[in-house]
Amino acid sequence: MSKKYTVGETLEVSVEKIIPNGLGLCFAENLTVFVPLSAKDDRLRVEIRQLKGKTAFASIIEILEPSNERVEPNCDYFGTCGGCDFQQISYKTQLDAKLGIIHDCLSRIGKIQFDEEIPIIASPEQFRYRLRAQWHADTKRGKVGYFKRQSHDVVDAKSCPILVKELEDRLSLLREEVPWSTYISESVDIEAASGDSGKTSVYSEELLEKTEELSFELNGDRFFFNAQTFFQGNKFLIEKLVETALGDAKGKTAIDLFCGAGLFSVPMGRKFDKVLAVEANDISIGFAKKNVEHARLENIELFQGRIKQFLYEGIVEGEDIDFLLLDPPRSGVKKGALKMIADIGAKHISYVSCNPSTLARDLRILIDNGYAIEKICALDLFPQTHHVETVVSLRA
């Protein structure tokens, strides 16, 4: 008879490897166990928190035998805060785990056999790198910080070692200077960002203060944005990301889908005769226009709207597209839109993704529609977390 398990039961398990979402993969009798905040080769006593068929999610009660890959976390809130989940392992181990996650998603989700080496570009700094954050305020308790792991309770974070110092200081000011007890809403969400001049920008529907404009210089061009717009988060790897995504691409016509504030559009405008850039968010497209004008480029045409809308309008019908860049949100590209993108027939596609699982799903569709993977490169834009940026080059 197969053993029956219950929520709250304790087990002794060994971690086989780290898998997508940063979970340790373990096995018990007739049960697969996923354990966050673990390390490969840990031997652990864990408690089952959730059961679904022959799968369990568990939390660490005791580390019986620590892995040689374990290190001391660099944050007082690690394990409680729901942000970082890799601070317990060495940086080399983090990079190896991220490559394993990419390979796992390619083979398991995308059914893609890619035998070439996938290089990973490490972050020059593993702390004090992050230009963006999302904070939460518990107005009744005066707490400001991040959500606790698997909870909407707020960790009152008085420090955060992955943030650039300017953002960490701004977090302290919010805690000290905003009269949270006067707010009607019990919970306030705050977007925060920093540029390269030491300024910070915050945005919340609940806050009265102005959302400041920021800027970041890249290869002689200055990009303007604020806390309401998406901009890449690792200050040390933005240049390398753009360089990797564009490579040696050049030619007559290129398309930049999900262009945001134009981080890729502007350098593409210096490599192609014409660039068509598309973004749905009205604030982002406003900054994209400003950034294109500031770069004094007249060969970039900006379109505000959804990708499907842009494609349905037939703007690129009959165009010979040399290069197409995709940098979608974590959810990836909707299947119908991706088929339409493939039908454009671009000679070269560069897919930039922060989510290996949706990337693998979308790559399968592109491959089934006539594209082949030329090369894959990973960039560690998110040290101390399981997240990883991946750039895939495909050819028709």
C-alpha positions as a Python dict, from the first residue, in 0.01 Angstrom:
ca = {
    (1, 'M'): (0, 0, 0),
    (2, 'S'): (130, 346, -91),
    (3, 'K'): (213, 574, 199),
    (4, 'K'): (-41, 851, 266),
    (5, 'Y'): (83, 1198, 360),
    (6, 'T'): (-85, 1483, 543),
    (7, 'V'): (-31, 1859, 563),
    (8, 'G'): (184, 1935, 869),
    (9, 'E'): (372, 1605, 847),
    (10, 'T'): (752, 1622, 872),
    (11, 'L'): (993, 1442, 639),
    (12, 'E'): (1367, 1401, 600),
    (13, 'V'): (1471, 1469, 240),
    (14, 'S'): (1777, 1543, 28),
    (15, 'V'): (1780, 1811, -241),
    (16, 'E'): (1861, 1667, -585),
    (17, 'K'): (1876, 1997, -776),
    (18, 'I'): (1728, 2345, -805),
    (19, 'I'): (1442, 2372, -1054),
    (20, 'P'): (1227, 2656, -1200),
    (21, 'N'): (1093, 2903, -944),
    (22, 'G'): (1409, 2840, -739),
    (23, 'L'): (1270, 2532, -563),
    (24, 'G'): (1475, 2241, -435),
    (25, 'L'): (1363, 1910, -587),
    (26, 'C'): (1339, 1624, -336),
    (27, 'F'): (1181, 1278, -328),
    (28, 'A'): (1012, 1073, -58),
    (29, 'E'): (825, 746, -93),
    (30, 'N'): (563, 798, -364),
    (31, 'L'): (601, 1177, -329),
    (32, 'T'): (782, 1461, -508),
    (33, 'V'): (868, 1742, -268),
    (34, 'F'): (951, 2105, -358),
    (35, 'V'): (1141, 2308, -99),
    (36, 'P'): (1217, 2681, -130),
    (37, 'L'): (1535, 2840, 13),
    (38, 'S'): (1725, 2514, -14),
    (39, 'A'): (2053, 2419, -182),
    (40, 'K'): (2155, 2120, -392),
    (41, 'D'): (2280, 1836, -165),
    (42, 'D'): (2115, 1977, 148),
    (43, 'R'): (1974, 1712, 381),
    (44, 'L'): (1670, 1864, 545),
    (45, 'R'): (1386, 1810, 787),
    (46, 'V'): (1086, 1972, 622),
    (47, 'E'): (717, 2023, 697),
    (48, 'I'): (453, 1965, 432),
    (49, 'R'): (260, 2290, 374),
    (50, 'Q'): (57, 2189, 70),
    (51, 'L'): (-37, 1858, -93),
    (52, 'K'): (-163, 1798, -445),
    (53, 'G'): (-174, 1436, -554),
    (54, 'K'): (179, 1299, -544),
    (55, 'T'): (333, 1645, -511),
    (56, 'A'): (406, 1841, -195),
    (57, 'F'): (537, 2188, -115),
    (58, 'A'): (730, 2199, 209),
    (59, 'S'): (927, 2440, 425),
    (60, 'I'): (1256, 2384, 602),
    (61, 'I'): (1237, 2310, 973),
    (62, 'E'): (1600, 2209, 1019),
    (63, 'I'): (1909, 2178, 804),
    (64, 'L'): (2043, 1835, 903),
    (65, 'E'): (2345, 1843, 673),
    (66, 'P'): (2414, 2169, 484),
    (67, 'S'): (2528, 2166, 125),
    (68, 'N'): (2883, 2277, 52),
    (69, 'E'): (2723, 2538, -172),
    (70, 'R'): (2553, 2719, 119),
    (71, 'V'): (2669, 3066, 227),
    (72, 'E'): (2555, 3311, 493),
    (73, 'P'): (2275, 3538, 358),
    (74, 'N'): (2356, 3909, 341),
    (75, 'C'): (2016, 4036, 456),
    (76, 'D'): (1848, 4043, 797),
    (77, 'Y'): (1510, 3971, 636),
    (78, 'F'): (1615, 3678, 417),
    (79, 'G'): (1377, 3386, 453),
    (80, 'T'): (1095, 3609, 576),
    (81, 'C'): (1089, 3861, 290),
    (82, 'G'): (936, 3726, -28),
    (83, 'G'): (1196, 3890, -254),
    (84, 'C'): (1534, 3718, -270),
    (85, 'D'): (1540, 3338, -266),
    (86, 'F'): (1902, 3259, -362),
    (87, 'Q'): (2103, 3440, -95),
    (88, 'Q'): (2168, 3106, 78),
    (89, 'I'): (2388, 2978, -207),
    (90, 'S'): (2718, 3100, -353),
    (91, 'Y'): (2710, 3323, -659),
    (92, 'K'): (2865, 3060, -886),
    (93, 'T'): (2599, 2817, -768),
    (94, 'Q'): (2329, 3074, -844),
    (95, 'L'): (2455, 3106, -1202),
    (96, 'D'): (2471, 2727, -1247),
    (97, 'A'): (2118, 2692, -1111),
    (98, 'K'): (1985, 2954, -1353),
    (99, 'L'): (2139, 2777, -1650),
    (100, 'G'): (1980, 2455, -1525),
    (101, 'I'): (1642, 2630, -1505),
    (102, 'I'): (1674, 2752, -1865),
    (103, 'H'): (1768, 2404, -1992),
    (104, 'D'): (1483, 2248, -1791),
    (105, 'C'): (1223, 2485, -1940),
    (106, 'L'): (1351, 2440, -2294),
    (107, 'S'): (1331, 2060, -2279),
    (108, 'R'): (1027, 2012, -2053),
    (109, 'I'): (799, 2297, -2166),
    (110, 'G'): (923, 2373, -2517),
    (111, 'K'): (1028, 2017, -2607),
    (112, 'I'): (1338, 2184, -2751),
    (113, 'Q'): (1666, 1998, -2780),
    (114, 'F'): (1941, 2262, -2773),
    (115, 'D'): (2285, 2105, -2744),
    (116, 'E'): (2497, 2417, -2781),
    (117, 'E'): (2654, 2584, -2480),
    (118, 'I'): (2449, 2861, -2319),
    (119, 'P'): (2687, 3123, -2179),
    (120, 'I'): (2575, 3332, -1883),
    (121, 'I'): (2697, 3686, -1826),
    (122, 'A'): (2745, 3746, -1455),
    (123, 'S'): (2653, 4071, -1285),
    (124, 'P'): (2969, 4271, -1198),
    (125, 'E'): (2807, 4341, -860),
    (126, 'Q'): (2580, 4096, -679),
    (127, 'F'): (2443, 4360, -438),
    (128, 'R'): (2351, 4730, -472),
    (129, 'Y'): (2260, 4674, -836),
    (130, 'R'): (1886, 4721, -851),
    (131, 'L'): (1731, 5038, -1000),
    (132, 'R'): (1367, 4934, -955),
    (133, 'A'): (1148, 4804, -674),
    (134, 'Q'): (787, 4753, -574),
    (135, 'W'): (715, 4834, -210),
    (136, 'H'): (406, 4788, 3),
    (137, 'A'): (287, 4991, 300),
    (138, 'D'): (75, 4866, 588),
    (139, 'T'): (-71, 5203, 690),
    (140, 'K'): (-227, 5085, 1016),
    (141, 'R'): (101, 4945, 1148),
    (142, 'G'): (331, 5197, 980),
    (143, 'K'): (526, 4926, 800),
    (144, 'V'): (689, 4982, 460),
    (145, 'G'): (880, 4719, 265),
    (146, 'Y'): (805, 4392, 89),
    (147, 'F'): (547, 4118, 126),
    (148, 'K'): (640, 3824, 345),
    (149, 'R'): (699, 3498, 164),
    (150, 'Q'): (366, 3349, 52),
    (151, 'S'): (174, 3625, 230),
    (152, 'H'): (41, 3979, 191),
    (153, 'D'): (172, 4077, 534),
    (154, 'V'): (435, 4350, 507),
    (155, 'V'): (797, 4305, 616),
    (156, 'D'): (906, 4639, 763),
    (157, 'A'): (1237, 4642, 574),
    (158, 'K'): (1476, 4902, 713),
    (159, 'S'): (1743, 4790, 468),
    (160, 'C'): (1763, 4605, 136),
    (161, 'P'): (2112, 4512, 15),
    (162, 'I'): (2019, 4454, -350),
    (163, 'L'): (1887, 4811, -397),
    (164, 'V'): (2111, 5094, -508),
    (165, 'K'): (2179, 5308, -201),
    (166, 'E'): (1958, 5593, -326),
    (167, 'L'): (1652, 5365, -334),
    (168, 'E'): (1728, 5220, 7),
    (169, 'D'): (1749, 5574, 146),
    (170, 'R'): (1417, 5662, -21),
    (171, 'L'): (1255, 5359, 144),
    (172, 'S'): (1369, 5491, 484),
    (173, 'L'): (1231, 5837, 408),
    (174, 'L'): (891, 5695, 316),
    (175, 'R'): (876, 5516, 649),
    (176, 'E'): (981, 5822, 847),
    (177, 'E'): (811, 6110, 666),
    (178, 'V'): (480, 5984, 523),
    (179, 'P'): (191, 6011, 777),
    (180, 'W'): (63, 5659, 707),
    (181, 'S'): (-188, 5668, 994),
    (182, 'T'): (-388, 5933, 807),
    (183, 'Y'): (-451, 5705, 506),
    (184, 'I'): (-790, 5544, 455),
    (185, 'S'): (-653, 5245, 262),
    (186, 'E'): (-490, 4986, 484),
    (187, 'S'): (-255, 4877, 207),
    (188, 'V'): (-64, 5097, -39),
    (189, 'D'): (143, 4974, -334),
    (190, 'I'): (440, 5185, -441),
    (191, 'E'): (653, 5169, -755),
    (192, 'A'): (1006, 5304, -709),
    (193, 'A'): (1297, 5366, -944),
    (194, 'S'): (1635, 5537, -963),
    (195, 'G'): (1844, 5670, -1251),
    (196, 'D'): (2217, 5732, -1283),
    (197, 'S'): (2219, 6077, -1123),
    (198, 'G'): (2124, 5978, -769),
    (199, 'K'): (1762, 6091, -809),
    (200, 'T'): (1472, 5864, -722),
    (201, 'S'): (1114, 5845, -842),
    (202, 'V'): (811, 5692, -668),
    (203, 'Y'): (456, 5638, -787),
    (204, 'S'): (139, 5526, -613),
    (205, 'E'): (-226, 5608, -667),
    (206, 'E'): (-238, 5679, -294),
    (207, 'L'): (62, 5915, -271),
    (208, 'L'): (26, 6287, -340),
    (209, 'E'): (389, 6357, -426),
    (210, 'K'): (496, 6412, -787),
    (211, 'T'): (648, 6121, -978),
    (212, 'E'): (991, 6256, -1069),
    (213, 'E'): (1150, 6204, -1410),
    (214, 'L'): (1475, 6005, -1419),
    (215, 'S'): (1737, 5938, -1683),
    (216, 'F'): (2009, 5685, -1762),
    (217, 'E'): (2295, 5727, -2010),
    (218, 'L'): (2382, 5444, -2244),
    (219, 'N'): (2648, 5467, -2514),
    (220, 'G'): (2611, 5843, -2544),
    (221, 'D'): (2231, 5841, -2554),
    (222, 'R'): (2025, 5953, -2255),
    (223, 'F'): (1704, 5766, -2178),
    (224, 'F'): (1428, 5931, -1977),
    (225, 'F'): (1173, 5735, -1769),
    (226, 'N'): (1004, 5738, -1427),
    (227, 'A'): (864, 5499, -1168),
    (228, 'Q'): (547, 5444, -1375),
    (229, 'T'): (738, 5305, -1672),
    (230, 'F'): (932, 4984, -1716),
    (231, 'F'): (1310, 5019, -1737),
    (232, 'Q'): (1572, 4748, -1693),
    (233, 'G'): (1665, 4697, -1330),
    (234, 'N'): (2035, 4602, -1314),
    (235, 'K'): (2242, 4919, -1356),
    (236, 'F'): (2557, 4719, -1436),
    (237, 'L'): (2416, 4506, -1720),
    (238, 'I'): (2188, 4736, -1922),
    (239, 'E'): (2459, 4807, -2180),
    (240, 'K'): (2548, 4437, -2206),
    (241, 'L'): (2183, 4343, -2247),
    (242, 'V'): (2134, 4582, -2539),
    (243, 'E'): (2460, 4465, -2697),
    (244, 'T'): (2360, 4099, -2663),
    (245, 'A'): (2005, 4150, -2793),
    (246, 'L'): (2113, 4342, -3104),
    (247, 'G'): (2443, 4170, -3177),
    (248, 'D'): (2564, 4253, -3527),
    (249, 'A'): (2212, 4307, -3663),
    (250, 'K'): (2182, 4581, -3927),
    (251, 'G'): (1994, 4646, -4247),
    (252, 'K'): (1702, 4837, -4394),
    (253, 'T'): (1395, 4768, -4175),
    (254, 'A'): (1357, 4650, -3815),
    (255, 'I'): (1066, 4613, -3573),
    (256, 'D'): (1077, 4660, -3196),
    (257, 'L'): (771, 4507, -3025),
    (258, 'F'): (695, 4590, -2660),
    (259, 'C'): (941, 4877, -2700),
    (260, 'G'): (874, 5044, -2362),
    (261, 'A'): (1068, 5369, -2333),
    (262, 'G'): (1277, 5284, -2640),
    (263, 'L'): (1582, 5125, -2478),
    (264, 'F'): (1632, 4899, -2781),
    (265, 'S'): (1460, 5123, -3038),
    (266, 'V'): (1716, 5404, -3020),
    (267, 'P'): (2026, 5185, -3076),
    (268, 'M'): (1832, 4999, -3347),
    (269, 'G'): (1774, 5337, -3512),
    (270, 'R'): (2152, 5371, -3553),
    (271, 'K'): (2182, 5029, -3721),
    (272, 'F'): (1879, 5025, -3954),
    (273, 'D'): (1739, 5262, -4214),
    (274, 'K'): (1391, 5236, -4059),
    (275, 'V'): (1262, 5113, -3723),
    (276, 'L'): (896, 5051, -3636),
    (277, 'A'): (849, 5047, -3257),
    (278, 'V'): (528, 4942, -3080),
    (279, 'E'): (416, 4994, -2719),
    (280, 'A'): (70, 4986, -2559),
    (281, 'N'): (142, 5184, -2242),
    (282, 'D'): (74, 5555, -2294),
    (283, 'I'): (331, 5674, -2039),
    (284, 'S'): (603, 5449, -2181),
    (285, 'I'): (534, 5556, -2539),
    (286, 'G'): (554, 5918, -2426),
    (287, 'F'): (903, 5860, -2292),
    (288, 'A'): (995, 5664, -2605),
    (289, 'K'): (903, 5968, -2816),
    (290, 'K'): (1113, 6192, -2592),
    (291, 'N'): (1408, 5954, -2608),
    (292, 'V'): (1391, 5926, -2987),
    (293, 'E'): (1376, 6305, -3020),
    (294, 'H'): (1663, 6349, -2775),
    (295, 'A'): (1871, 6108, -2985),
    (296, 'R'): (1786, 6321, -3294),
    (297, 'L'): (1672, 6016, -3488),
    (298, 'E'): (1410, 6065, -3757),
    (299, 'N'): (1402, 5706, -3886),
    (300, 'I'): (1207, 5559, -3591),
    (301, 'E'): (827, 5541, -3621),
    (302, 'L'): (643, 5489, -3291),
    (303, 'F'): (301, 5323, -3267),
    (304, 'Q'): (90, 5317, -2953),
    (305, 'G'): (-130, 5012, -2925),
    (306, 'R'): (-135, 4638, -2871),
    (307, 'I'): (78, 4412, -3086),
    (308, 'K'): (-222, 4244, -3250),
    (309, 'Q'): (-370, 4584, -3337),
    (310, 'F'): (-43, 4691, -3499),
    (311, 'L'): (-26, 4368, -3701),
    (312, 'Y'): (-396, 4371, -3798),
    (313, 'E'): (-355, 4719, -3947),
    (314, 'G'): (-117, 4572, -4203),
    (315, 'I'): (148, 4838, -4147),
    (316, 'V'): (429, 4592, -4229),
    (317, 'E'): (243, 4411, -4506),
    (318, 'G'): (472, 4377, -4804),
    (319, 'E'): (772, 4503, -4604),
    (320, 'D'): (1096, 4308, -4614),
    (321, 'I'): (1187, 4288, -4243),
    (322, 'D'): (1551, 4224, -4163),
    (323, 'F'): (1524, 4211, -3784),
    (324, 'L'): (1251, 4186, -3522),
    (325, 'L'): (1305, 4226, -3147),
    (326, 'L'): (1062, 4102, -2880),
    (327, 'D'): (1087, 4201, -2513),
    (328, 'P'): (748, 4102, -2369),
    (329, 'P'): (637, 4099, -2003),
    (330, 'R'): (678, 3786, -1787),
    (331, 'S'): (358, 3639, -1932),
    (332, 'G'): (520, 3621, -2276),
    (333, 'V'): (336, 3670, -2605),
    (334, 'K'): (-20, 3555, -2667),
    (335, 'K'): (-32, 3258, -2903),
    (336, 'G'): (-237, 3435, -3171),
    (337, 'A'): (-6, 3735, -3176),
    (338, 'L'): (301, 3514, -3192),
    (339, 'K'): (167, 3334, -3500),
    (340, 'M'): (109, 3674, -3665),
    (341, 'I'): (463, 3779, -3571),
    (342, 'A'): (601, 3465, -3733),
    (343, 'D'): (395, 3539, -4045),
    (344, 'I'): (579, 3871, -4086),
    (345, 'G'): (872, 3663, -4204),
    (346, 'A'): (1153, 3862, -4041),
    (347, 'K'): (1490, 3714, -4135),
    (348, 'H'): (1621, 3743, -3780),
    (349, 'I'): (1431, 3748, -3448),
    (350, 'S'): (1581, 3839, -3111),
    (351, 'Y'): (1362, 3732, -2818),
    (352, 'V'): (1448, 3894, -2483),
    (353, 'S'): (1279, 3726, -2186),
    (354, 'C'): (1280, 3742, -1806),
    (355, 'N'): (1080, 3420, -1774),
    (356, 'P'): (1232, 3092, -1904),
    (357, 'S'): (899, 2905, -1888),
    (358, 'T'): (698, 3140, -2113),
    (359, 'L'): (1008, 3184, -2331),
    (360, 'A'): (1026, 2808, -2393),
    (361, 'R'): (652, 2797, -2473),
    (362, 'D'): (685, 3084, -2724),
    (363, 'L'): (1003, 2946, -2883),
    (364, 'R'): (816, 2623, -2957),
    (365, 'I'): (559, 2822, -3158),
    (366, 'L'): (827, 3014, -3349),
    (367, 'I'): (1011, 2690, -3429),
    (368, 'D'): (689, 2529, -3549),
    (369, 'N'): (643, 2830, -3779),
    (370, 'G'): (975, 2804, -3958),
    (371, 'Y'): (1237, 2952, -3723),
    (372, 'A'): (1549, 2785, -3587),
    (373, 'I'): (1744, 2881, -3277),
    (374, 'E'): (2085, 3020, -3368),
    (375, 'K'): (2218, 3092, -3018),
    (376, 'I'): (2107, 3153, -2661),
    (377, 'C'): (2272, 3375, -2402),
    (378, 'A'): (2172, 3430, -2038),
    (379, 'L'): (2239, 3745, -1836),
    (380, 'D'): (2213, 3757, -1458),
    (381, 'L'): (2011, 4075, -1420),
    (382, 'F'): (1869, 3950, -1090),
    (383, 'P'): (2143, 3828, -850),
    (384, 'Q'): (2020, 3669, -524),
    (385, 'T'): (1696, 3557, -691),
    (386, 'H'): (1603, 3266, -918),
    (387, 'H'): (1508, 3507, -1199),
    (388, 'V'): (1727, 3525, -1511),
    (389, 'E'): (1722, 3718, -1838),
    (390, 'T'): (1760, 3515, -2158),
    (391, 'V'): (1827, 3638, -2511),
    (392, 'V'): (1753, 3399, -2798),
    (393, 'S'): (1856, 3462, -3157),
    (394, 'L'): (1644, 3287, -3423),
    (395, 'R'): (1674, 3275, -3800),
    (396, 'A'): (1410, 3200, -4060),
}
